Amino acid sequence: MNKAVKITTQYLENYGDEENPHYKYKGGETLFVPFETEKLIYEENCYGPGEHSYYEAPDVSKATVDALVMQYLNAYNGLEFAFSYITSSEVVSVYDMEWEIDAAEEWDKPKVLTVADLKKGIKETAELKEKHEYEKENKLGTWSTIEPVSFTDKVDNLIHDMKEEEHFFNNGS
């Protein structure tokens, strides 16, 4: 791998609903997708006998990498309720990639994913999503035990928990 696509993303989350969306920015990440290039002759003998003009041919295009990253990041939710999008994408050397990874704070280390990793993740997530949808439709697995909780019940549970904590705080038991 002698080059990489450096991609920065932004994550958005919808705090509203489908009819009245209210999105908030919730962070993002930096990804590197390394790839190979091959040095090929562009024009033979352009600078004299035996002196050629060359170009680097990548084994995958930047546009393909960008599209795979978008599919990978949004494979489960699609673009509903929460999603990520690319804010910048550029080709860098592997040396620049390694330097950025080494220089990053531990909590903000860029991820390195190959094209094969992206394709595998997209496929596995699609299979998982299909399984979850089947379970939900047929009331199998964990989906059958989940009952919708009303807002009133949530508030009642919260007040109960707060009173219980206050009792333990005041009485020590």
N, CA and C atoms as a LAMMPS dump frame, in Angstrom:
ITEM: TIMESTEP
0
ITEM: NUMBER OF ATOMS
519
ITEM: BOX BOUNDS ff ff ff
-5.0000000000000000e+02 5.0000000000000000e+02
-5.0000000000000000e+02 5.0000000000000000e+02
-5.0000000000000000e+02 5.0000000000000000e+02
ITEM: ATOMS id mol type element x y z
1 1 1 N 0.851 -1.173 0
2 1 2 C 0 0 0
3 1 3 C 0.895 1.233 0
4 2 1 N 0.784 2.042 -1.035
5 2 2 C 1.628 3.226 -1.072
6 2 3 C 0.843 4.538 -1.063
7 3 1 N -0.467 4.456 -1.116
8 3 2 C -1.323 5.65 -1.028
9 3 3 C -2.529 5.295 -0.16
10 4 1 N -3.256 6.316 0.248
11 4 2 C -4.487 6.09 1.015
12 4 3 C -5.446 7.242 0.759
13 5 1 N -6.721 6.943 0.835
14 5 2 C -7.728 7.999 0.807
15 5 3 C -7.998 8.359 2.265
16 6 1 N -7.798 9.637 2.584
17 6 2 C -8.097 10.146 3.925
18 6 3 C -9.497 10.745 3.873
19 7 1 N -10.374 10.249 4.723
20 7 2 C -11.766 10.689 4.726
21 7 3 C -12.131 11.181 6.121
22 8 1 N -12.702 12.377 6.188
23 8 2 C -13.256 12.86 7.452
24 8 3 C -14.774 12.866 7.311
25 9 1 N -15.449 12.529 8.405
26 9 2 C -16.903 12.409 8.361
27 9 3 C -17.558 13.275 9.429
28 10 1 N -18.831 13.501 9.251
29 10 2 C -19.669 14.185 10.232
30 10 3 C -20.855 13.28 10.517
31 11 1 N -21.196 13.134 11.791
32 11 2 C -22.32 12.293 12.206
33 11 3 C -23.472 13.192 12.632
34 12 1 N -24.658 12.909 12.133
35 12 2 C -25.871 13.657 12.483
36 12 3 C -26.879 12.713 13.124
37 13 1 N -27.598 13.228 14.117
38 13 2 C -28.623 12.428 14.784
39 13 3 C -29.908 13.233 14.834
40 14 1 N -31.036 12.593 14.529
41 14 2 C -32.335 13.25 14.518
42 14 3 C -32.985 13.127 15.891
43 15 1 N -33.233 14.256 16.534
44 15 2 C -33.899 14.269 17.832
45 15 3 C -35.395 14.515 17.684
46 16 1 N -35.836 14.668 16.457
47 16 2 C -37.259 14.834 16.2
48 16 3 C -37.844 13.531 15.697
49 17 1 N -38.768 13.65 14.743
50 17 2 C -39.345 12.461 14.127
51 17 3 C -39.341 12.655 12.619
52 18 1 N -39.995 11.731 11.899
53 18 2 C -39.981 11.809 10.44
54 18 3 C -40.668 13.07 9.924
55 19 1 N -41.744 13.465 10.582
56 19 2 C -42.498 14.634 10.132
57 19 3 C -41.843 15.948 10.535
58 20 1 N -41.221 15.975 11.704
59 20 2 C -40.581 17.182 12.217
60 20 3 C -39.147 16.869 12.64
61 21 1 N -38.272 16.687 11.662
62 21 2 C -36.89 16.331 12.019
63 21 3 C -36.164 17.489 12.691
64 22 1 N -35.294 17.147 13.604
65 22 2 C -34.445 18.127 14.279
66 22 3 C -33.073 17.472 14.468
67 23 1 N -32.193 17.713 13.504
68 23 2 C -30.881 17.068 13.517
69 23 3 C -29.874 17.872 14.324
70 24 1 N -28.957 17.146 14.97
71 24 2 C -27.848 17.764 15.699
72 24 3 C -26.556 17.1 15.246
73 25 1 N -25.491 17.902 15.186
74 25 2 C -24.172 17.354 14.896
75 25 3 C -23.683 16.608 16.13
76 26 1 N -23.167 15.404 15.928
77 26 2 C -22.751 14.576 17.053
78 26 3 C -21.325 14.042 16.878
79 27 1 N -20.46 14.776 16.247
80 27 2 C -19.077 14.315 16.094
81 27 3 C -18.825 13.752 14.715
82 28 1 N -17.752 13.034 14.607
83 28 2 C -17.347 12.441 13.339
84 28 3 C -16.058 11.684 13.549
85 29 1 N -15.453 11.268 12.477
86 29 2 C -14.213 10.517 12.599
87 29 3 C -13.358 10.686 11.352
88 30 1 N -12.119 10.221 11.46
89 30 2 C -11.203 10.198 10.327
90 30 3 C -10.909 8.748 9.993
91 31 1 N -11.005 8.436 8.715
92 31 2 C -10.727 7.089 8.224
93 31 3 C -9.647 7.159 7.152
94 32 1 N -8.832 6.125 7.094
95 32 2 C -7.881 5.974 6
96 32 3 C -8.178 4.662 5.295
97 33 1 N -8.214 4.705 3.971
98 33 2 C -8.403 3.496 3.171
99 33 3 C -7.197 3.387 2.242
100 34 1 N -6.226 2.53 2.595
101 34 2 C -5.025 2.392 1.777
102 34 3 C -5.305 1.645 0.471
103 35 1 N -4.496 1.951 -0.542
104 35 2 C -4.612 1.266 -1.828
105 35 3 C -3.26 1.289 -2.531
106 36 1 N -3.137 0.481 -3.57
107 36 2 C -1.9 0.377 -4.351
108 36 3 C -2.007 1.211 -5.618
109 37 1 N -0.872 1.662 -6.09
110 37 2 C -0.806 2.296 -7.404
111 37 3 C 0.276 1.589 -8.211
112 38 1 N 0.125 1.662 -9.509
113 38 2 C 1.109 1.073 -10.413
114 38 3 C 1.655 2.189 -11.302
115 39 1 N 2.973 2.242 -11.438
116 39 2 C 3.6 3.258 -12.279
117 39 3 C 3.578 2.768 -13.726
118 40 1 N 2.878 3.507 -14.579
119 40 2 C 2.741 3.13 -15.983
120 40 3 C 3.27 4.234 -16.89
121 41 1 N 3.666 3.842 -18.08
122 41 2 C 4.171 4.82 -19.059
123 41 3 C 2.99 5.559 -19.669
124 42 1 N 3.057 6.885 -19.604
125 42 2 C 2.022 7.725 -20.193
126 42 3 C 2.371 8.004 -21.657
127 43 1 N 3.625 8.398 -21.871
128 43 2 C 4.085 8.684 -23.233
129 43 3 C 5.535 8.225 -23.355
130 44 1 N 5.761 7.329 -24.308
131 44 2 C 7.115 6.807 -24.501
132 44 3 C 7.998 7.836 -25.191
133 45 1 N 9.238 7.862 -24.756
134 45 2 C 10.281 8.687 -25.378
135 45 3 C 9.911 10.164 -25.485
136 46 1 N 9.058 10.662 -24.617
137 46 2 C 8.618 12.058 -24.722
138 46 3 C 9.739 13.039 -24.381
139 47 1 N 10.733 12.594 -23.605
140 47 2 C 11.849 13.467 -23.238
141 47 3 C 13.135 13.025 -23.931
142 48 1 N 13.002 12.223 -24.937
143 48 2 C 14.158 11.689 -25.651
144 48 3 C 14.117 10.173 -25.621
145 49 1 N 15.026 9.538 -26.329
146 49 2 C 15.034 8.077 -26.386
147 49 3 C 15.18 7.465 -24.981
148 50 1 N 14.239 6.604 -24.625
149 50 2 C 14.283 5.914 -23.339
150 50 3 C 13.824 6.744 -22.153
151 51 1 N 13.443 8.005 -22.394
152 51 2 C 12.969 8.868 -21.303
153 51 3 C 11.462 9.081 -21.465
154 52 1 N 10.72 8.427 -20.584
155 52 2 C 9.266 8.391 -20.713
156 52 3 C 8.573 9.288 -19.688
157 53 1 N 7.332 9.591 -19.992
158 53 2 C 6.451 10.269 -19.047
159 53 3 C 5.608 9.179 -18.369
160 54 1 N 5.478 9.271 -17.025
161 54 2 C 4.779 8.228 -16.275
162 54 3 C 3.557 8.789 -15.538
163 55 1 N 2.684 7.9 -15.158
164 55 2 C 1.572 8.246 -14.273
165 55 3 C 1.325 7.076 -13.33
166 56 1 N 0.63 7.369 -12.233
167 56 2 C 0.302 6.324 -11.268
168 56 3 C -1.158 5.91 -11.451
169 57 1 N -1.372 4.629 -11.678
170 57 2 C -2.724 4.098 -11.844
171 57 3 C -3.145 3.401 -10.547
172 58 1 N -4.176 3.905 -9.877
173 58 2 C -4.625 3.276 -8.625
174 58 3 C -5.399 1.989 -8.906
175 59 1 N -5.381 1.064 -7.926
176 59 2 C -6.165 -0.163 -8.094
177 59 3 C -7.636 0.033 -7.715
178 60 1 N -7.973 1.218 -7.186
179 60 2 C -9.359 1.579 -6.882
180 60 3 C -9.461 3.106 -6.955
181 61 1 N -10.581 3.608 -7.454
182 61 2 C -10.718 5.065 -7.57
183 61 3 C -11.136 5.681 -6.24
184 62 1 N -10.82 6.953 -6.078
185 62 2 C -11.218 7.697 -4.876
186 62 3 C -12.746 7.728 -4.756
187 63 1 N -13.427 7.883 -5.88
188 63 2 C -14.897 7.907 -5.866
189 63 3 C -15.47 6.58 -5.365
190 64 1 N -14.851 5.468 -5.76
191 64 2 C -15.305 4.157 -5.287
192 64 3 C -15.097 4.03 -3.787
193 65 1 N -13.94 4.472 -3.307
194 65 2 C -13.664 4.433 -1.868
195 65 3 C -14.686 5.291 -1.121
196 66 1 N -14.937 6.505 -1.603
197 66 2 C -15.919 7.385 -0.953
198 66 3 C -17.296 6.72 -0.888
199 67 1 N -17.721 6.12 -1.991
200 67 2 C -19.035 5.467 -2.03
201 67 3 C -19.09 4.286 -1.06
202 68 1 N -18.026 3.489 -1.015
203 68 2 C -17.993 2.35 -0.089
204 68 3 C -18.02 2.814 1.366
205 69 1 N -17.31 3.896 1.667
206 69 2 C -17.311 4.424 3.04
207 69 3 C -18.714 4.895 3.421
208 70 1 N -19.394 5.595 2.532
209 70 2 C -20.768 6.043 2.819
210 70 3 C -21.688 4.849 3.059
211 71 1 N -21.561 3.814 2.228
212 71 2 C -22.382 2.613 2.412
213 71 3 C -22.045 1.924 3.731
214 72 1 N -20.765 1.854 4.049
215 72 2 C -20.295 1.198 5.274
216 72 3 C -20.822 1.925 6.516
217 73 1 N -20.691 3.247 6.529
218 73 2 C -21.1 4.023 7.701
219 73 3 C -22.61 4.026 7.912
220 74 1 N -23.36 3.909 6.832
221 74 2 C -24.816 4.026 6.918
222 74 3 C -25.541 2.73 6.565
223 75 1 N -24.838 1.616 6.631
224 75 2 C -25.405 0.334 6.193
225 75 3 C -26.624 -0.084 7.002
226 76 1 N -26.652 0.2 8.282
227 76 2 C -27.772 -0.275 9.104
228 76 3 C -28.958 0.69 9.06
229 77 1 N -28.725 1.959 9.301
230 77 2 C -29.819 2.934 9.384
231 77 3 C -30.217 3.531 8.05
232 78 1 N -29.385 3.379 7.031
233 78 2 C -29.645 4.12 5.811
234 78 3 C -29.455 5.589 6.137
235 79 1 N -30.416 6.41 5.812
236 79 2 C -30.322 7.831 6.153
237 79 3 C -31.44 8.23 7.115
238 80 1 N -31.957 7.245 7.856
239 80 2 C -33.038 7.516 8.801
240 80 3 C -32.498 7.762 10.201
241 81 1 N -32.958 8.784 10.835
242 81 2 C -32.718 9.116 12.249
243 81 3 C -31.274 9.482 12.574
244 82 1 N -30.312 8.787 12.042
245 82 2 C -28.906 9.108 12.29
246 82 3 C -28.1 8.641 11.089
247 83 1 N -27.137 9.453 10.687
248 83 2 C -26.292 9.05 9.572
249 83 3 C -24.995 9.839 9.581
250 84 1 N -24.045 9.345 8.814
251 84 2 C -22.756 10.013 8.64
252 84 3 C -22.603 10.404 7.179
253 85 1 N -21.891 11.494 6.955
254 85 2 C -21.568 11.883 5.587
255 85 3 C -20.118 12.343 5.54
256 86 1 N -19.558 12.355 4.346
257 86 2 C -18.158 12.718 4.154
258 86 3 C -18.043 14.236 4.055
259 87 1 N -17.144 14.809 4.859
260 87 2 C -16.901 16.25 4.786
261 87 3 C -15.672 16.564 3.944
262 88 1 N -14.716 15.637 3.888
263 88 2 C -13.561 15.826 3.009
264 88 3 C -12.966 14.473 2.656
265 89 1 N -12.336 14.448 1.488
266 89 2 C -11.72 13.222 0.995
267 89 3 C -10.532 13.624 0.134
268 90 1 N -9.371 13.044 0.438
269 90 2 C -8.18 13.368 -0.342
270 90 3 C -7.236 12.175 -0.365
271 91 1 N -6.437 12.097 -1.416
272 91 2 C -5.434 11.045 -1.527
273 91 3 C -4.158 11.541 -0.862
274 92 1 N -3.596 10.703 0.024
275 92 2 C -2.36 11.039 0.737
276 92 3 C -1.403 9.859 0.623
277 93 1 N -0.147 10.107 0.943
278 93 2 C 0.825 9.015 0.953
279 93 3 C 0.631 8.17 2.209
280 94 1 N 1.103 6.947 2.168
281 94 2 C 1.03 6.079 3.341
282 94 3 C 1.852 6.672 4.483
283 95 1 N 2.933 7.375 4.148
284 95 2 C 3.761 8.007 5.184
285 95 3 C 2.97 9.085 5.926
286 96 1 N 2.201 9.887 5.185
287 96 2 C 1.347 10.898 5.826
288 96 3 C 0.281 10.234 6.7
289 97 1 N -0.287 9.143 6.211
290 97 2 C -1.286 8.403 6.983
291 97 3 C -0.683 7.921 8.304
292 98 1 N 0.482 7.288 8.222
293 98 2 C 1.132 6.761 9.425
294 98 3 C 1.493 7.882 10.399
295 99 1 N 1.964 9.013 9.868
296 99 2 C 2.312 10.143 10.727
297 99 3 C 1.075 10.649 11.463
298 100 1 N -0.043 10.811 10.737
299 100 2 C -1.278 11.307 11.37
300 100 3 C -1.786 10.363 12.45
301 101 1 N -1.693 9.074 12.198
302 101 2 C -2.137 8.094 13.195
303 101 3 C -1.259 8.179 14.435
304 102 1 N 0.058 8.254 14.237
305 102 2 C 0.99 8.347 15.369
306 102 3 C 0.803 9.645 16.155
307 103 1 N 0.5 10.748 15.465
308 103 2 C 0.389 12.059 16.107
309 103 3 C -0.959 12.276 16.802
310 104 1 N -1.952 11.462 16.48
311 104 2 C -3.305 11.661 17.027
312 104 3 C -3.376 11.274 18.499
313 105 1 N -4.249 11.973 19.225
314 105 2 C -4.541 11.607 20.61
315 105 3 C -5.184 10.221 20.616
316 106 1 N -5.019 9.495 21.701
317 106 2 C -5.533 8.119 21.78
318 106 3 C -7.039 8.048 21.512
319 107 1 N -7.803 9.007 22.016
320 107 2 C -9.26 8.998 21.856
321 107 3 C -9.702 9.361 20.438
322 108 1 N -8.767 9.908 19.651
323 108 2 C -9.113 10.395 18.315
324 108 3 C -8.29 9.717 17.221
325 109 1 N -7.821 8.502 17.475
326 109 2 C -7.005 7.789 16.484
327 109 3 C -7.843 7.498 15.241
328 110 1 N -7.331 7.844 14.064
329 110 2 C -8.036 7.483 12.83
330 110 3 C -8.095 5.968 12.659
331 111 1 N -9.154 5.506 12.028
332 111 2 C -9.302 4.084 11.712
333 111 3 C -8.699 3.819 10.339
334 112 1 N -8.134 2.634 10.172
335 112 2 C -7.631 2.197 8.872
336 112 3 C -8.484 1.015 8.434
337 113 1 N -9.152 1.17 7.303
338 113 2 C -9.998 0.117 6.75
339 113 3 C -9.593 -0.133 5.305
340 114 1 N -9.482 -1.382 4.921
341 114 2 C -9.19 -1.704 3.525
342 114 3 C -10.5 -1.752 2.745
343 115 1 N -10.394 -1.785 1.43
344 115 2 C -11.587 -1.929 0.596
345 115 3 C -12.292 -3.241 0.945
346 116 1 N -11.517 -4.292 1.191
347 116 2 C -12.105 -5.585 1.58
348 116 3 C -12.856 -5.466 2.911
349 117 1 N -12.301 -4.717 3.881
350 117 2 C -12.985 -4.491 5.167
351 117 3 C -14.327 -3.795 4.95
352 118 1 N -14.332 -2.78 4.092
353 118 2 C -15.56 -2.025 3.828
354 118 3 C -16.625 -2.929 3.215
355 119 1 N -16.239 -3.695 2.188
356 119 2 C -17.195 -4.59 1.518
357 119 3 C -17.736 -5.64 2.488
358 120 1 N -16.861 -6.208 3.301
359 120 2 C -17.273 -7.223 4.278
360 120 3 C -18.237 -6.616 5.301
361 121 1 N -17.912 -5.421 5.804
362 121 2 C -18.772 -4.754 6.779
363 121 3 C -20.144 -4.427 6.223
364 122 1 N -20.196 -3.981 4.972
365 122 2 C -21.475 -3.666 4.324
366 122 3 C -22.321 -4.932 4.221
367 123 1 N -21.703 -6.022 3.789
368 123 2 C -22.414 -7.299 3.622
369 123 3 C -22.916 -7.825 4.967
370 124 1 N -22.04 -7.833 5.979
371 124 2 C -22.43 -8.349 7.297
372 124 3 C -23.535 -7.509 7.93
373 125 1 N -23.464 -6.196 7.764
374 125 2 C -24.488 -5.321 8.335
375 125 3 C -25.824 -5.522 7.634
376 126 1 N -25.798 -5.705 6.315
377 126 2 C -27.039 -5.961 5.574
378 126 3 C -27.685 -7.263 6.048
379 127 1 N -26.867 -8.293 6.281
380 127 2 C -27.391 -9.572 6.779
381 127 3 C -27.976 -9.416 8.181
382 128 1 N -27.293 -8.661 9.042
383 128 2 C -27.78 -8.428 10.401
384 128 3 C -29.096 -7.652 10.381
385 129 1 N -29.162 -6.638 9.536
386 129 2 C -30.381 -5.833 9.428
387 129 3 C -31.546 -6.705 8.951
388 130 1 N -31.278 -7.553 7.969
389 130 2 C -32.315 -8.452 7.453
390 130 3 C -32.802 -9.404 8.552
391 131 1 N -31.866 -9.93 9.343
392 131 2 C -32.214 -10.83 10.451
393 131 3 C -33.08 -10.097 11.479
394 132 1 N -32.682 -8.877 11.852
395 132 2 C -33.446 -8.104 12.837
396 132 3 C -34.85 -7.784 12.327
397 133 1 N -34.955 -7.433 11.044
398 133 2 C -36.274 -7.127 10.485
399 133 3 C -37.16 -8.369 10.478
400 134 1 N -36.577 -9.528 10.15
401 134 2 C -37.332 -10.784 10.163
402 134 3 C -37.809 -11.106 11.58
403 135 1 N -36.902 -10.973 12.564
404 135 2 C -37.263 -11.249 13.961
405 135 3 C -38.364 -10.307 14.44
406 136 1 N -38.25 -9.05 14.06
407 136 2 C -39.242 -8.06 14.489
408 136 3 C -40.61 -8.358 13.875
409 137 1 N -40.619 -8.662 12.568
410 137 2 C -41.881 -8.958 11.883
411 137 3 C -42.542 -10.216 12.431
412 138 1 N -41.738 -11.195 12.809
413 138 2 C -42.263 -12.48 13.269
414 138 3 C -42.252 -12.629 14.788
415 139 1 N -41.95 -11.527 15.476
416 139 2 C -41.924 -11.496 16.944
417 139 3 C -41.067 -12.624 17.525
418 140 1 N -39.852 -12.714 17.009
419 140 2 C -38.898 -13.725 17.467
420 140 3 C -37.797 -13.073 18.281
421 141 1 N -37.076 -13.855 19.032
422 141 2 C -35.908 -13.358 19.755
423 141 3 C -36.261 -12.24 20.708
424 142 1 N -35.381 -11.278 20.81
425 142 2 C -35.555 -10.184 21.769
426 142 3 C -36.682 -9.244 21.387
427 143 1 N -37.054 -9.231 20.113
428 143 2 C -38.09 -8.291 19.682
429 143 3 C -39.431 -8.59 20.344
430 144 1 N -39.703 -9.868 20.657
431 144 2 C -41.009 -10.214 21.221
432 144 3 C -41.159 -9.764 22.667
433 145 1 N -40.047 -9.531 23.361
434 145 2 C -40.132 -9.131 24.767
435 145 3 C -40.174 -7.626 24.943
436 146 1 N -39.959 -6.898 23.904
437 146 2 C -39.938 -5.439 24.011
438 146 3 C -41.357 -4.908 23.844
439 147 1 N -41.842 -4.296 24.884
440 147 2 C -43.16 -3.677 24.839
441 147 3 C -42.971 -2.167 24.826
442 148 1 N -43.759 -1.455 24.054
443 148 2 C -43.622 -0.009 24.055
444 148 3 C -43.933 0.564 25.438
445 149 1 N -43.131 1.507 25.876
446 149 2 C -43.316 2.141 27.178
447 149 3 C -43.814 3.557 26.935
448 150 1 N -44.908 3.906 27.595
449 150 2 C -45.469 5.24 27.412
450 150 3 C -44.602 6.27 28.128
451 151 1 N -44.762 7.513 27.746
452 151 2 C -44.023 8.603 28.371
453 151 3 C -44.375 8.689 29.857
454 152 1 N -45.658 8.514 30.179
455 152 2 C -46.101 8.565 31.579
456 152 3 C -45.413 7.484 32.401
457 153 1 N -45.328 6.27 31.841
458 153 2 C -44.642 5.181 32.548
459 153 3 C -43.167 5.506 32.762
460 154 1 N -42.539 6.109 31.756
461 154 2 C -41.128 6.485 31.892
462 154 3 C -40.946 7.495 33.026
463 155 1 N -41.827 8.498 33.088
464 155 2 C -41.754 9.513 34.144
465 155 3 C -41.998 8.873 35.504
466 156 1 N -43.006 8.006 35.594
467 156 2 C -43.287 7.313 36.86
468 156 3 C -42.085 6.494 37.314
469 157 1 N -41.459 5.786 36.395
470 157 2 C -40.273 4.989 36.733
471 157 3 C -39.13 5.875 37.203
472 158 1 N -38.947 7.012 36.542
473 158 2 C -37.885 7.942 36.921
474 158 3 C -38.128 8.497 38.327
475 159 1 N -39.36 8.921 38.616
476 159 2 C -39.693 9.453 39.945
477 159 3 C -39.494 8.371 41.004
478 160 1 N -39.92 7.151 40.711
479 160 2 C -39.73 6.034 41.645
480 160 3 C -38.246 5.83 41.93
481 161 1 N -37.419 5.827 40.884
482 161 2 C -35.973 5.64 41.059
483 161 3 C -35.363 6.768 41.878
484 162 1 N -35.818 8.009 41.645
485 162 2 C -35.282 9.152 42.388
486 162 3 C -35.65 9.056 43.868
487 163 1 N -36.891 8.657 44.169
488 163 2 C -37.316 8.504 45.563
489 163 3 C -36.536 7.386 46.24
490 164 1 N -36.295 6.311 45.511
491 164 2 C -35.533 5.194 46.056
492 164 3 C -34.1 5.626 46.377
493 165 1 N -33.475 6.37 45.461
494 165 2 C -32.116 6.871 45.7
495 165 3 C -32.09 7.812 46.898
496 166 1 N -33.089 8.691 47.014
497 166 2 C -33.16 9.618 48.139
498 166 3 C -33.295 8.847 49.456
499 167 1 N -34.115 7.812 49.459
500 167 2 C -34.293 6.985 50.657
501 167 3 C -32.967 6.339 51.058
502 168 1 N -32.252 5.744 50.09
503 168 2 C -30.969 5.108 50.397
504 168 3 C -29.945 6.128 50.87
505 169 1 N -29.966 7.325 50.279
506 169 2 C -29.023 8.371 50.666
507 169 3 C -29.279 8.819 52.106
508 170 1 N -30.557 9.034 52.45
509 170 2 C -30.916 9.525 53.787
510 170 3 C -30.814 8.456 54.871
511 171 1 N -31.108 7.22 54.53
512 171 2 C -31.184 6.158 55.538
513 171 3 C -30.02 5.175 55.49
514 172 1 N -29.237 5.243 54.453
515 172 2 C -28.095 4.341 54.353
516 172 3 C -28.473 2.906 54.042
517 173 1 N -29.705 2.65 53.713
518 173 2 C -30.092 1.279 53.335
519 173 3 C -31.316 1.312 52.45
